[in-house]
Amino acid sequence: MLIVDSQVHIWGPDTPERPWAQGEWSQAGQPVFGLAQLLQEMKGAGVDRVVIVPPGLEGERDDLALAAAHSDPDKFAVMGKLDAEAAGSRGRVSSLRSMPGMLGLRFNFRDAHQQSVLLAGGMEWVWREAEQAGVPVYIYALHPMSHLIGAVAERHPALRITLDHLGMHPHERDAHAYRDFDQVLALAKHPNVAAKASALPCTSSAAYPYCNVHPYLRKAYDAFGPRRLFWGTDWTRMKFSSDCTYRQAVTMFTEGLPWLSAEDKEWIMGRGVCEWLGWKRA
């Protein structure tokens, strides 16, 4: 079975030549998490491929992620960045897929400024260009913003949208974290919306296999189905803020959810995200 992590980060050190973005910080204060470290972790966990999402501290840079994809295009691919307000950004979306290793774009609407851009309609040209060019997007938006993502999906029915981390808040746990989960489930009515069941151990105060979040995962499965629900970890966040190992993040799904069929696991653990994003195998 192909195992594909739908989201990981890598980043370089904070140097004068390549400074981190102002106000950003690395997960758990780690000064660097690079390709060599990621490869070692993947090998130990049995992960075959990963989708790299450049973290906020990298600013608007995609260079490290793209270099990883160039080094092994069958193992690494990128959901890159685009500043919707920057001069020269318009017209660039259509050419993104021509960049080796680039699958699409990722936007983080936990950021207050990015939320204001979305609410003011400043993202509409991005959605339009991405829809026309067949460029998929990852979107991180918390549960109360689900209706806004649904509205984008309705206006742009050919735009493939993936909701990051099931819209979970990164610092909330257990039932409290899922109090508005029905808003995410409602997005499943849009056939152009998928969801990443990623970093779920971070939402649980229980021990492996984190059984208290399994009922919510089952609800997501029932709503989106196995072809629009993608396993993932946001691995560096899980590594430094939970007791979950990378291998356990895999086996939580492959061994800990008896209601998943073998075919379900094939889609959820890798085939689904590859087909959704158009990441072909060599």
Protein Blocks (a to p, Z undefined) as FASTA:
>chain_A
ZZddfbdcddddddfklccdehiacehhiabdcfklmmmmmmmnopabdcddddfkloma
fklmmmmmmmommlbccdddddfkbghkgoplmmmmmpghiabdcddfkbmklmmmmmno
pmmmmmmmmmmnopacdddddfklmmmmmmmmmmmmmbccddehhlpafkbghjllmmmm
mmmmmmmmpmkbccddehklmmpcbdcehlmlmmmmmmmmmmnopmlcccdfklmlmmmm
ccbdfklmmmmmmmmmmkbcfklmmmmnmmmmmmmnopacZZ
